[in-house]
């Protein structure tokens, strides 16, 4: 799927938002500037967040709860992690009990990434971004990018 610009990337995130359920994980991978945060902001806006979501690059995790959003969701950015062992300290497994997760830089988790993850890869190309989707069985019927 080709996303022409940041607005199209945001719109794709908004399109995915109504499909999310508690326990879902969206893994956003790609180089710096490829569109991961723009997409995550679109998801959050699609869940009702009125202000622009800050990047969690320094905080690592920013949780959002109703009434700010319609579904509890954590926006996670693992870029600054030095070791996959540090992921355990973030409490992501516990968050899945009552929230969804959007994770930027999921490759920093190593083998700790759950198997039923919607994997979205962003690649900057001439004329926009290429979005590649890998949907596990639990996502196949509800992912809007197929």
Secondary structure as UniProt FT lines:
FT   STRAND          2..3
FT   HELIX           6..17
FT   TURN            18..19
FT   TURN            22..23
FT   STRAND          25..30
FT   TURN            32..33
FT   HELIX           36..46
FT   TURN            47..48
FT   TURN            57..59
FT   STRAND          61..64
FT   TURN            66..68
FT   STRAND          73..77
FT   TURN            79..80
FT   HELIX           84..90
FT   HELIX           92..95
FT   TURN            96..98
FT   STRAND          100..104
FT   HELIX           106..112
FT   STRAND          118..125
FT   TURN            126..127
FT   STRAND          128..134
FT   HELIX           137..140
FT   TURN            141..142
//
